[in-house]
């Protein structure tokens, strides 16, 4: 609950809270940059990579074409060549959004990748229209190669193979090994490497996949793999998706090139990462639904190779993967296939092997459940990814209603109360946030991310507690924003289910955290499922000292026609949803003055006297994209224990 800390204070907090081990590894990486170690090493890596090149071995069991065609709906069978034809024409969907030109490099003098890592101005010169390097990197992740390979495998049309080779050769010419920004990040190299290994096998039967081209692709895979081990120290310092993706990249390259050191290093690093990064409740270390999916997709690719090699996951890894699969399964909205937009969302989708959109998590849930839980969703159009990965139908099927978690469910509606007990790595200030769903529509939502690296006010502002569905005190954040990506002063939250056998309440979850204790306050939130499509959220704030505080309760709601009324301490907001009107009734108890109400849409103040922030009233469904939403905030001044209530009445 602090204002931005002094730089020295931030350094001390980072050392104490992040830990000396991670900081030491990061310092070692920075020293390698400073003293030119990686620049000198890369000269030797090129020679070593050329010696490692051998004919590529098949490492996946590809699906039979007839089985793949049978698994696709008629609409999907038409969409596969349509989507691939867009890539043929040089258009891709960045972050699952609209079609954009495929940009794989520019004609200009290239410096060693370390120059771009140490001098941010070089990136701006490389790509002046964008201040965010992710727009530069996304096309070079080669996600479009999966789209071309999928279409070729289904149709055997050589134009898809030709498009891959032309795009690959353009990238290869324009981005020589270890020169330019596309080589500066080990994770970006590893993600591209995964796509190259997969595409090499899928396109191997093509007439246009000539021996010369396949040799060059094998050489490129070796050069990509050789780039990863020297900076694995950075991935280890982060202990997140960087380590998982880089380990999987090495494992795949080692298997495809029969290079034992890469394969063993990747396997060892991957198992160590998974055993350390998946919590006891199954949540991934980055506290993000999208990064959770990224981790599972990377591991599923490694798992497909593992099965072909008859290797076994260690028991601790198998248990971690089962927990992680369960966690995502439990968050799934079975109507829409979406999940709450928790934590950072950078638009990543490693395996676009499904006709379902970016926001649909069912393909990943299905594949992970079959691989690591020995169960799955009922069969449907979300089965294609599992088919590509060689995962047969499970003998037992279930939907997300069968999986316990921090949520309550009723026919057509469910709610999730966010209460992470983790004491590290929280990136978004979302403790006790509530997500509410109705008939596949996220009616009370998490804002997401939008952008990481833009200029203010869009320099990753949606991490803040004030844009989540929860409570803030005195205009302060509940944690300390110490940098664009760094949040400190983490605090755990705890939730428990309460059985209500003799009550009209259909289900109850009570949660609390200690984030406000230094202010002399305790906060407890109760989520109740009430019959007839009603939900009640009650925030009880207990004052431990005699003092006055300003409490702000915020809800980010689905966009639509709205009507707002206030009568004394009661506020009623009605929003027209596609299936009818939703009502939200807010009340406060234990305060003398009426609450102050603010309504914001798309950064514009609709009602109230407090100036709207430009980032309020938006939801970002994927990276670089935002859409309007209704932001409702209620502020009260209290000097003693008080309660704020929120009651949702959904359409029948």
Number of C-alpha atoms within 10 A of each C-alpha: 18 11 12 13 13 9 10 9 12 17 13 11 16 18 15 10 15 17 13 13 12 18 16 14 18 18 15 16 20 15 13 16 17 12 10 13 14 21 16 10 12 18 11 11 20 19 12 14 19 15 11 18 20 15 14 21 16 18 21 24 15 17 18 13 13 9 12 18 16 12 18 20 13 10 9 16 18 11 15 21 20 13 18 25 18 19 24 21 11 16 19 25 19 23 23 18 16 10 14 14 14 21 18 21 21 12 9 9 9 18 13 18 19 22 20 22 18 13 10 12 12 17 19 15 10 20 15 11 9 15 16 19 18 20 17 19 19 23 22 21 23 25 25 28 26 21 26 27 24 24 24 22 21 18 15 17 13 17 17 26 26 18 19 23 19 12 19 19 15 14 17 16 12 18 19 15 19 23 18 24 24 25 24 20 20 25 22 23 24 29 22 23 27 28 21 26 24 20 21 21 19 20 24 16 15 17 12 16 19 12 12 9 14 19 16 15 24 26 22 20 31 28 26 27 25 22 25 24 17 16 18 20 19 22 25 19 22 16 20 21 23 22 28 28 29 29 33 28 35 33 28 32 30 24 23 25 23 17 18 13 12 24 22 16 16 27 23 13 20 24 20 17 20 26 17 16 21 22 16 13 15 19 22 26 21 21 20 22 22 25 23 23 22 21 23 24 23 22 22 24 20 26 22 20 21 20 15 13 12 8 10 11 15 10 10 14 19 18 19 24 26 19 21 28 26 23 21 26 29 20 24 21 27 20 13 15 18 19 23 24 22 24 24 25 22 20 24 20 19 22 21 20 23 23 21 16 14 18 17 19 24 28 27 26 30 28 31 29 26 22 25 20 20 16 19 25 23 15 13 13 16 25 26 27 24 24 21 21 21 19 20 13 20 17 9 12 16 13 15 19 19 11 15 14 19 18 23 21 17 16 9 15 21 21 25 20 25 22 21 20 16 18 12 18 18 24 22 26 24 27 27 29 23 24 25 23 21 21 16 17 19 22 23 24 24 28 28 29 28 27 23 22 16 16 11 10 10 15 17 21 23 26 24 21 23 25 29 28 28 21 27 22 20 14 14 15 20 24 23 20 23 20 12 12 14 14 20 20 19 20 19 16 19 17 20 13 16 11 12 11 9 7 9 10 16 19 21 19 20 20 21 20 20 17 20 18 14 9 16 13 19 18 19 19 25 20 25 21 24 19 12 12 17 20 23 19 21 19 22 18 21 17 20 13 11 10 12 12 17 14 20 21 22 23 27 28 26 23 20 15 11 14 11 15 12 16 10 11 16 15 20 17 17 18 20 16 18 10 12 10 16 20 19 21 17 23 20 23 15 15 17 12 12 18 23 17 21 19 24 25 23 21 19 16 19 15 14 13 11 11 11 20 13 17 22 25 28 28 28 20 23 24 22 20 17 19 15 18 24 25 29 24 23 21 21 23 20 19 16 17 16 18 17 23 18 20 19 23 18 20 17 11
